[in-house]
Amino acid sequence: MVNLIVAIGKGNVIGIGNKLPWHYKEDMKYFKDTTMNKTVIMGEMTFKSIIGYLNKPLTGRKSVIATLSDYEYKGVEKTNDIISYLNNYPIDEEIFIIGGKIIYDLTLDIADKLYITHIDKEFDGDVFFRDIDYSKYKKISEKISGELNFSIYERVR
Ligand SMILES: NC(=O)c1ccc[n+]([C@@H]2O[C@H](COP(=O)([O-])OP(=O)(O)OC[C@H]3O[C@@H](n4cnc5c(N)ncnc54)[C@H](OP(=O)(O)O)[C@@H]3O)[C@@H](O)[C@H]2O)c1
């Protein structure tokens, strides 16, 4: 099962200066709880952004770096072909695509489920999620907390 998880502000903004434009503890906890003990796959830029925040990869999860370069990080798996990686991923195991923009653009059409935190606020940004055709999905869960809306969508096959 291929999942994609993202937080999206007004105007589809998702990042600025290789960082998140916001800091919501509740969303960080949601991200952690949702991905804990799972495999997470991310682009090289997002991996480096996480290292910038934490000084190490995400704890309790297996990280995979998607990159076309020869970038490596000790002890972390990497792939130069994220599409093949996801298409060959065991169907009965869960993997989460966790960004960033290039990786989301490449994989949106492969993901079976979208975990989207919609943020009802404007932020400056330099990377944006592409428009989602919601007619291709069924919303299977929604929780609203202030300006955060935690929704899960399943692809309609
Ligand atoms: N709001 C959110 O939930 C969220 C989540 C994660 C990240 N972000 C934000 O997104 C931004 C980073 O996004 P980004 O687009 O700059 O970088 P990115 O998606 O994290 O990384 C892109 C990487 O993918 C590689 N790549 C391209 N095609 C590939 C393929 N077919 N197979 C494997 N790897 C491939 C690129 O290699 P080359 O460089 O060699 O082309 C590049 O290294 C940051 O601002 C971050 O904070 C937001």
The ligand as an ORCA input file, in Angstrom:
! r2SCAN-3c Opt
* xyz 0 1
  N       4.413     20.537      3.519
  C       4.874     19.295      3.570
  O       4.180     18.382      4.043
  C       6.254     18.995      3.059
  C       6.754     17.694      3.140
  C       8.051     17.444      2.674
  C       8.789     18.464      2.116
  N       8.275     19.718      2.053
  C       9.049     20.810      1.485
  O       9.398     20.533      0.123
  C      10.601     21.222     -0.196
  C      11.592     20.254     -0.836
  O      11.071     19.785     -2.072
  P      11.964     19.691     -3.403
  O      11.039     19.458     -4.555
  O      12.887     20.851     -3.430
  O      12.910     18.414     -3.161
  P      12.592     16.851     -2.895
  O      11.343     16.448     -3.629
  O      12.670     16.593     -1.436
  O      13.880     16.155     -3.528
  C      14.008     16.073     -4.910
  C      15.031     14.988     -5.222
  O      14.418     13.978     -6.019
  C      15.375     13.546     -6.954
  N      14.688     12.862     -8.057
  C      14.147     13.393     -9.176
  N      13.607     12.417     -9.942
  C      13.838     11.235     -9.301
  C      13.536      9.874     -9.584
  N      12.868      9.520    -10.685
  N      13.908      8.914     -8.705
  C      14.565      9.263     -7.578
  N      14.883     10.531     -7.242
  C      14.525     11.514     -8.102
  C      16.087     14.813     -7.348
  O      17.353     14.516     -7.889
  P      18.183     15.644     -8.719
  O      18.424     16.820     -7.785
  O      19.426     14.946     -9.068
  O      17.309     16.022     -9.870
  C      16.213     15.525     -6.018
  O      17.403     15.132     -5.350
  C      11.105     21.820      1.120
  O      10.706     23.185      1.220
  C      10.388     21.004      2.174
  O      10.254     21.689      3.416
  C       7.016     19.998      2.509
*
